[in-house]
Amino acid sequence: MVDCVFCRIVAGEIPAAKLIETETVVSFLDIAPVNPGHCLVVPKRHAATLLDLNDEELTDCVLAARRLARAVMEVTGSPGLNLLQNNDRCAGQVVPHVHFHVIPRSPDDGFNFGWRQRRYDEGELEGMRNAISALLT
């Protein structure tokens, strides 16, 4: 995809601090990191969201993310990490090419998701479980 910044990185048209590159996946340091060591894992084939990946691509992305997580945590001395993956602009996806964020974390690093919590109304939890379960069978 010509306008996709991640496709251009995969093609070598835009420089990136690459970390892992396989037949199906490339990873690189994020140029606007939440914390030092924040990196991204992307499939080489353009896919807009997680739902557009095939099983092999998804597996390769997750395995690369785990491999990176171990290395990043060791290098940064971080006791924890976030593995984030957003789908669509309303969920925080800025680049419309599926990608996984590997973000090293430490206590009091100031990163906040800004989540708000809500409670299910009476009967809503059971109804949601039933609706989702029906599609999983």
MDTraj code that builds the backbone (N, CA, C; nanometers):
import mdtraj as md
import numpy as np

residues = "MET VAL ASP CYS VAL PHE CYS ARG ILE VAL ALA GLY GLU ILE PRO ALA ALA LYS LEU ILE GLU THR GLU THR VAL VAL SER PHE LEU ASP ILE ALA PRO VAL ASN PRO GLY HIS CYS LEU VAL VAL PRO LYS ARG HIS ALA ALA THR LEU LEU ASP LEU ASN ASP GLU GLU LEU THR ASP CYS VAL LEU ALA ALA ARG ARG LEU ALA ARG ALA VAL MET GLU VAL THR GLY SER PRO GLY LEU ASN LEU LEU GLN ASN ASN ASP ARG CYS ALA GLY GLN VAL VAL PRO HIS VAL HIS PHE HIS VAL ILE PRO ARG SER PRO ASP ASP GLY PHE ASN PHE GLY TRP ARG GLN ARG ARG TYR ASP GLU GLY GLU LEU GLU GLY MET ARG ASN ALA ILE SER ALA LEU LEU THR".split()
xyz = np.array([
    [0.0850, -0.1170, 0.0000],
    [0.0000, 0.0000, 0.0000],
    [0.0896, 0.1235, 0.0000],
    [0.0785, 0.2074, -0.0983],
    [0.1678, 0.3206, -0.1225],
    [0.1689, 0.4223, -0.0090],
    [0.0536, 0.4551, 0.0470],
    [0.0443, 0.5582, 0.1494],
    [0.0703, 0.5081, 0.2906],
    [0.0933, 0.3809, 0.3091],
    [0.1101, 0.3226, 0.4420],
    [0.2561, 0.3353, 0.4873],
    [0.2759, 0.4068, 0.5972],
    [0.4123, 0.4282, 0.6474],
    [0.4787, 0.2958, 0.6857],
    [0.4031, 0.2019, 0.7409],
    [0.4633, 0.0743, 0.7793],
    [0.4984, -0.0102, 0.6566],
    [0.4166, -0.0052, 0.5526],
    [0.4511, -0.0746, 0.4277],
    [0.5783, -0.0158, 0.3683],
    [0.5941, 0.1144, 0.3807],
    [0.7149, 0.1801, 0.3291],
    [0.8377, 0.1418, 0.4116],
    [0.8214, 0.1229, 0.5413],
    [0.9327, 0.0743, 0.6248],
    [0.9678, -0.0682, 0.5843],
    [0.8668, -0.1533, 0.5695],
    [0.8887, -0.2919, 0.5268],
    [0.9638, -0.2954, 0.3940],
    [0.9282, -0.2079, 0.3006],
    [0.9910, -0.2037, 0.1678],
    [1.1291, -0.1385, 0.1695],
    [1.1696, -0.0820, 0.2822],
    [1.2995, -0.0161, 0.2911],
    [1.3001, 0.1254, 0.2371],
    [1.1832, 0.1820, 0.2117],
    [1.1741, 0.3183, 0.1583],
    [1.1899, 0.4248, 0.2660],
    [1.1625, 0.3876, 0.3896],
    [1.1771, 0.4774, 0.5037],
    [1.2695, 0.4076, 0.6026],
    [1.3712, 0.4777, 0.6529],
    [1.4620, 0.4128, 0.7481],
    [1.3930, 0.3856, 0.8809],
    [1.4350, 0.2779, 0.9447],
    [1.3821, 0.2409, 1.0761],
    [1.4905, 0.1665, 1.1519],
    [1.4863, 0.1749, 1.2830],
    [1.5794, 0.1010, 1.3692],
    [1.5224, -0.0398, 1.3874],
    [1.5471, -0.1248, 1.2866],
    [1.4898, -0.2591, 1.2860],
    [1.5555, -0.3477, 1.3910],
    [1.4735, -0.4370, 1.4466],
    [1.5196, -0.5273, 1.5514],
    [1.5102, -0.6736, 1.5096],
    [1.3963, -0.7132, 1.4609],
    [1.3741, -0.8502, 1.4128],
    [1.3140, -0.8397, 1.2733],
    [1.3632, -0.9238, 1.1837],
    [1.3007, -0.9315, 1.0518],
    [1.2995, -1.0768, 1.0094],
    [1.1802, -1.1264, 0.9773],
    [1.1628, -1.2627, 0.9288],
    [1.0928, -1.2550, 0.7939],
    [1.0523, -1.3684, 0.7447],
    [0.9801, -1.3738, 0.6175],
    [0.8461, -1.3008, 0.6246],
    [0.7847, -1.3006, 0.7436],
    [0.6491, -1.2473, 0.7567],
    [0.6362, -1.1246, 0.8466],
    [0.7388, -1.0945, 0.9258],
    [0.7281, -0.9922, 1.0301],
    [0.8513, -0.9025, 1.0313],
    [0.8303, -0.7762, 1.0669],
    [0.9426, -0.6862, 1.0935],
    [0.9098, -0.6097, 1.2219],
    [1.0128, -0.5826, 1.3006],
    [0.9938, -0.5030, 1.4215],
    [1.0994, -0.3941, 1.4247],
    [1.0646, -0.2846, 1.4909],
    [1.1547, -0.1692, 1.4955],
    [1.1188, -0.0825, 1.6143],
    [1.2121, 0.0011, 1.6555],
    [1.1872, 0.0932, 1.7646],
    [1.0873, 0.1994, 1.7219],
    [0.9975, 0.2338, 1.8115],
    [0.8992, 0.3394, 1.7868],
    [0.9713, 0.4744, 1.7914],
    [0.9443, 0.5620, 1.6956],
    [1.0136, 0.6927, 1.6930],
    [0.9538, 0.7921, 1.7915],
    [0.8406, 0.7586, 1.8516],
    [0.7783, 0.8434, 1.9542],
    [0.7429, 0.7532, 2.0729],
    [0.8441, 0.7029, 2.1426],
    [0.8191, 0.6003, 2.2439],
    [0.7513, 0.6522, 2.3697],
    [0.6688, 0.5663, 2.4282],
    [0.6123, 0.5921, 2.5602],
    [0.7262, 0.5886, 2.6622],
    [0.8113, 0.4892, 2.6507],
    [0.9306, 0.4721, 2.7335],
    [1.0438, 0.4250, 2.6432],
    [1.1696, 0.4494, 2.6816],
    [1.2811, 0.3975, 2.6019],
    [1.2683, 0.2454, 2.5841],
    [1.2912, 0.1989, 2.4627],
    [1.2784, 0.0572, 2.4315],
    [1.1445, 0.0201, 2.3714],
    [1.0495, 0.1129, 2.3687],
    [0.9175, 0.0896, 2.3079],
    [0.9389, 0.0541, 2.1610],
    [0.8886, -0.0608, 2.1210],
    [0.9054, -0.1032, 1.9819],
    [0.7736, -0.1552, 1.9263],
    [0.7722, -0.1717, 1.7954],
    [0.6537, -0.2169, 1.7229],
    [0.6841, -0.3450, 1.6477],
    [0.5844, -0.4291, 1.6351],
    [0.5918, -0.5508, 1.5546],
    [0.4821, -0.5400, 1.4506],
    [0.5165, -0.5534, 1.3228],
    [0.4176, -0.5435, 1.2155],
    [0.4329, -0.6618, 1.1198],
    [0.3219, -0.7096, 1.0643],
    [0.3331, -0.8094, 0.9587],
    [0.3827, -0.7393, 0.8319],
    [0.4578, -0.8101, 0.7510],
    [0.5069, -0.7505, 0.6273],
    [0.3941, -0.7265, 0.5271],
    [0.2979, -0.8160, 0.5241],
    [0.1835, -0.7979, 0.4343],
    [0.0925, -0.6924, 0.4953],
    [0.0452, -0.6014, 0.4132],
    [-0.0460, -0.4999, 0.4645],
    [-0.1764, -0.5648, 0.5087],
    [-0.2123, -0.5364, 0.6320],
    [-0.3397, -0.5783, 0.6888],
    [-0.3812, -0.4657, 0.7819],
    [-0.5017, -0.4174, 0.7670],
    [-0.5435, -0.3009, 0.8435],
    [-0.5598, -0.3299, 0.9921],
    [-0.6203, -0.4420, 1.0268],
    [-0.6459, -0.4725, 1.1677],
    [-0.6128, -0.6176, 1.1977],
    [-0.6191, -0.6505, 1.3234],
    [-0.5957, -0.7864, 1.3714],
    [-0.6842, -0.8867, 1.2977],
    [-0.8065, -0.8463, 1.2674],
    [-0.9013, -0.9367, 1.2024],
    [-0.8628, -0.9686, 1.0584],
    [-0.7704, -0.8919, 1.0017],
    [-0.7265, -0.9140, 0.8642],
    [-0.6034, -1.0044, 0.8539],
    [-0.5463, -1.0428, 0.9681],
    [-0.4289, -1.1300, 0.9664],
    [-0.4695, -1.2753, 0.9490],
    [-0.3831, -1.3526, 0.8816],
    [-0.4058, -1.4962, 0.8804],
    [-0.3384, -1.5550, 1.0052],
    [-0.3646, -1.6802, 1.0327],
    [-0.3143, -1.7427, 1.1555],
    [-0.1619, -1.7412, 1.1638],
    [-0.0945, -1.7654, 1.0519],
    [0.0524, -1.7665, 1.0516],
    [0.1072, -1.6275, 1.0860],
    [0.0517, -1.5251, 1.0263],
    [0.0979, -1.3883, 1.0546],
    [0.0750, -1.3512, 1.2011],
    [-0.0418, -1.3851, 1.2520],
    [-0.0722, -1.3553, 1.3914],
    [0.0252, -1.4274, 1.4849],
    [0.0469, -1.5545, 1.4598],
    [0.1411, -1.6324, 1.5409],
    [0.2799, -1.5723, 1.5341],
    [0.3265, -1.5392, 1.4150],
    [0.4605, -1.4828, 1.3983],
    [0.4733, -1.3480, 1.4695],
    [0.3698, -1.2661, 1.4633],
    [0.3732, -1.1368, 1.5321],
    [0.3823, -1.1551, 1.6831],
    [0.3010, -1.2435, 1.7376],
    [0.2999, -1.2639, 1.8820],
    [0.4316, -1.3256, 1.9299],
    [0.4856, -1.4200, 1.8554],
    [0.6143, -1.4795, 1.8938],
    [0.7268, -1.3765, 1.8869],
    [0.7254, -1.2913, 1.7860],
    [0.8256, -1.1847, 1.7766],
    [0.8104, -1.0870, 1.8924],
    [0.6856, -1.0546, 1.9289],
    [0.6608, -0.9635, 2.0404],
    [0.7136, -1.0223, 2.1709],
    [0.6935, -1.1503, 2.1922],
    [0.7445, -1.2144, 2.3143],
    [0.8968, -1.2135, 2.3167],
    [0.9569, -1.2429, 2.2037],
    [1.1039, -1.2406, 2.1951],
    [1.1580, -1.0999, 2.2237],
    [1.0944, -1.0000, 2.1641],
    [1.1331, -0.8614, 2.1893],
    [1.1120, -0.8220, 2.3349],
    [0.9998, -0.8637, 2.3923],
    [0.9678, -0.8292, 2.5308],
    [1.0796, -0.8734, 2.6242],
    [1.1271, -0.9950, 2.6067],
    [1.2358, -1.0447, 2.6923],
    [1.3601, -0.9584, 2.6795],
    [1.3968, -0.9266, 2.5561],
    [1.5181, -0.8476, 2.5330],
    [1.5019, -0.7049, 2.5844],
    [1.3885, -0.6433, 2.5561],
    [1.3645, -0.5043, 2.5969],
    [1.3618, -0.4920, 2.7490],
    [1.2968, -0.5853, 2.8151],
    [1.2917, -0.5805, 2.9614],
    [1.4312, -0.5940, 3.0220],
    [1.5120, -0.6812, 2.9631],
    [1.6478, -0.6981, 3.0147],
    [1.7327, -0.5725, 2.9914],
    [1.7268, -0.5178, 2.8709],
    [1.8071, -0.3999, 2.8378],
    [1.7662, -0.2789, 2.9207],
    [1.6354, -0.2604, 2.9402],
    [1.5874, -0.1424, 3.0112],
    [1.5768, -0.1625, 3.1621],
    [1.5865, -0.2861, 3.2066],
    [1.5699, -0.3136, 3.3487],
    [1.4263, -0.2976, 3.3950],
    [1.3336, -0.2999, 3.3027],
    [1.1918, -0.2823, 3.3356],
    [1.1352, -0.4094, 3.3975],
    [1.0610, -0.3941, 3.5073],
    [1.0013, -0.5120, 3.5696],
    [0.8725, -0.5587, 3.5013],
    [0.8163, -0.4758, 3.4131],
    [0.6919, -0.5122, 3.3470],
    [0.6853, -0.4568, 3.2065],
    [0.5801, -0.4920, 3.1362],
    [0.5611, -0.4405, 3.0005],
    [0.4151, -0.4469, 2.9629],
    [0.3804, -0.3688, 2.8637],
    [0.2489, -0.3771, 2.8011],
    [0.2677, -0.4264, 2.6592],
    [0.1814, -0.5167, 2.6181],
    [0.1704, -0.5565, 2.4786],
    [0.0353, -0.5031, 2.4347],
    [0.0376, -0.3989, 2.3508],
    [-0.0854, -0.3321, 2.3091],
    [-0.1090, -0.3515, 2.1604],
    [-0.2346, -0.3642, 2.1243],
    [-0.2713, -0.3775, 1.9842],
    [-0.4086, -0.3129, 1.9691],
    [-0.4159, -0.2039, 1.8938],
    [-0.5390, -0.1284, 1.8755],
    [-0.5956, -0.1517, 1.7354],
    [-0.7280, -0.1527, 1.7255],
    [-0.7945, -0.1758, 1.5970],
    [-0.8935, -0.0648, 1.5680],
    [-0.8656, 0.0114, 1.4663],
    [-0.9469, 0.1219, 1.4165],
    [-0.9181, 0.2486, 1.4969],
    [-0.9426, 0.3604, 1.4325],
    [-0.9126, 0.4917, 1.4912],
    [-0.9840, 0.5122, 1.6242],
    [-1.1088, 0.4652, 1.6349],
    [-1.1845, 0.4841, 1.7591],
    [-1.1211, 0.4108, 1.8770],
    [-1.0356, 0.3126, 1.8494],
    [-0.9670, 0.2371, 1.9542],
    [-0.8229, 0.2840, 1.9738],
    [-0.7850, 0.3906, 1.9049],
    [-0.6510, 0.4453, 1.9222],
    [-0.5513, 0.4046, 1.8153],
    [-0.5942, 0.3353, 1.7108],
    [-0.5029, 0.2969, 1.6031],
    [-0.4795, 0.4183, 1.5137],
    [-0.3547, 0.4637, 1.5081],
    [-0.3196, 0.5816, 1.4289],
    [-0.2781, 0.5412, 1.2877],
    [-0.1945, 0.4379, 1.2765],
    [-0.1504, 0.3885, 1.1455],
    [-0.2385, 0.2691, 1.1089],
    [-0.3089, 0.2747, 0.9953],
    [-0.4008, 0.1668, 0.9583],
    [-0.3300, 0.0450, 0.8977],
    [-0.2303, -0.0033, 0.9676],
    [-0.1582, -0.1278, 0.9359],
    [-0.1419, -0.1944, 1.0717],
    [-0.1962, -0.3132, 1.0873],
    [-0.1944, -0.3786, 1.2181],
    [-0.0531, -0.3781, 1.2761],
    [-0.0427, -0.3458, 1.4050],
    [0.0866, -0.3448, 1.4723],
    [0.0691, -0.3689, 1.6210],
    [0.1704, -0.4248, 1.6792],
    [0.1732, -0.4563, 1.8212],
    [0.2788, -0.3683, 1.8868],
    [0.2410, -0.3002, 1.9937],
    [0.3344, -0.2193, 2.0711],
    [0.3922, -0.3055, 2.1831],
    [0.5221, -0.3066, 2.1969],
    [0.5887, -0.3684, 2.3107],
    [0.6465, -0.2515, 2.3902],
    [0.5876, -0.2265, 2.5077],
    [0.6233, -0.1085, 2.5860],
    [0.6765, -0.1502, 2.7222],
    [0.8068, -0.1281, 2.7456],
    [0.8606, -0.1597, 2.8786],
    [0.8024, -0.0639, 2.9819],
    [0.7730, -0.1156, 3.0989],
    [0.7090, -0.0360, 3.2031],
    [0.7866, -0.0432, 3.3324],
    [0.7741, 0.0611, 3.4094],
    [0.8300, 0.0637, 3.5439],
    [0.7312, 0.1371, 3.6340],
    [0.7391, 0.1122, 3.7632],
    [0.6465, 0.1813, 3.8535],
    [0.6621, 0.3325, 3.8390],
    [0.5518, 0.4012, 3.8426],
    [0.5526, 0.5477, 3.8392],
    [0.6138, 0.6066, 3.7119],
    [0.6024, 0.5343, 3.5977],
    [0.6559, 0.5906, 3.4731],
    [0.5609, 0.6932, 3.4112],
    [0.4419, 0.7065, 3.4684],
    [0.3496, 0.8098, 3.4246],
    [0.2595, 0.7717, 3.3085],
    [0.2796, 0.6547, 3.2501],
    [0.1945, 0.6140, 3.1385],
    [0.0590, 0.5731, 3.1925],
    [-0.0469, 0.6304, 3.1374],
    [-0.1823, 0.6058, 3.1853],
    [-0.2716, 0.5802, 3.0651],
    [-0.3463, 0.4753, 3.0721],
    [-0.4362, 0.4404, 2.9623],
    [-0.5558, 0.5334, 2.9519],
    [-0.5925, 0.5977, 3.0602],
    [-0.7099, 0.6839, 3.0584],
    [-0.8398, 0.6057, 3.0514],
    [-0.8368, 0.4819, 3.0972],
    [-0.9573, 0.3998, 3.0928],
    [-1.0583, 0.4462, 3.1955],
    [-1.1813, 0.4340, 3.1573],
    [-1.2883, 0.4568, 3.2528],
    [-1.3625, 0.3251, 3.2671],
    [-1.4013, 0.2955, 3.3859],
    [-1.4696, 0.1696, 3.4112],
    [-1.6190, 0.1932, 3.4270],
    [-1.6952, 0.0928, 3.3923],
    [-1.8387, 0.0972, 3.4109],
    [-1.8836, -0.0378, 3.4633],
    [-1.9988, -0.0427, 3.5182],
    [-2.0586, -0.1674, 3.5667],
    [-2.1694, -0.2090, 3.4705],
    [-2.1872, -0.3399, 3.4577],
    [-2.2995, -0.3896, 3.3788],
    [-2.4292, -0.3633, 3.4544],
    [-2.5326, -0.3313, 3.3799],
    [-2.6658, -0.3181, 3.4383],
    [-2.7198, -0.4567, 3.4688],
    [-2.8263, -0.4620, 3.5458],
    [-2.8908, -0.5888, 3.5826],
    [-2.9199, -0.6715, 3.4569],
    [-2.8694, -0.7939, 3.4522],
    [-2.8934, -0.8847, 3.3408],
    [-2.8066, -0.8615, 3.2180],
    [-2.7364, -0.7495, 3.2125],
    [-2.6565, -0.7154, 3.0947],
    [-2.5355, -0.8076, 3.0781],
    [-2.4699, -0.8418, 3.1878],
    [-2.3532, -0.9298, 3.1827],
    [-2.3901, -1.0657, 3.1245],
    [-2.4977, -1.1236, 3.1753],
    [-2.5430, -1.2548, 3.1269],
    [-2.5839, -1.2473, 2.9796],
    [-2.6545, -1.1427, 2.9413],
    [-2.6943, -1.1256, 2.8018],
    [-2.5746, -1.1131, 2.7089],
    [-2.4722, -1.0389, 2.7513],
    [-2.3511, -1.0227, 2.6710],
    [-2.2786, -1.1561, 2.6575],
    [-2.2664, -1.2293, 2.7697],
    [-2.2007, -1.3605, 2.7649],
    [-2.2743, -1.4541, 2.6700],
    [-2.4052, -1.4565, 2.6768],
    [-2.4842, -1.5446, 2.5905],
    [-2.4686, -1.5086, 2.4433],
    [-2.4715, -1.3809, 2.4115],
    [-2.4598, -1.3351, 2.2719],
    [-2.3227, -1.3707, 2.2139],
    [-2.2179, -1.3468, 2.2929],
    [-2.0819, -1.3783, 2.2450],
    [-2.0639, -1.5275, 2.2339],
    [-2.1060, -1.6014, 2.3355],
    [-2.0912, -1.7480, 2.3344],
    [-2.1618, -1.8117, 2.2144],
    [-2.2764, -1.7574, 2.1756],
    [-2.3513, -1.8115, 2.0611],
    [-2.2705, -1.8036, 1.9329],
    [-2.1868, -1.7009, 1.9195],
    [-2.1048, -1.6849, 1.7984],
    [-1.9782, -1.7685, 1.8035],
    [-1.9417, -1.8176, 1.9207],
    [-1.8197, -1.8978, 1.9358],
    [-1.8418, -2.0465, 1.9144],
    [-1.9672, -2.0907, 1.9081],
    [-1.9946, -2.2332, 1.8928],
    [-1.9880, -2.2767, 1.7492],
])
top = md.Topology()
chain = top.add_chain()
for i, resn in enumerate(residues, 1):
    res = top.add_residue(resn, chain, resSeq=i)
    for name in ("N", "CA", "C"):
        top.add_atom(name, md.element.get_by_symbol(name[0]), res)
traj = md.Trajectory(xyz[None], top)
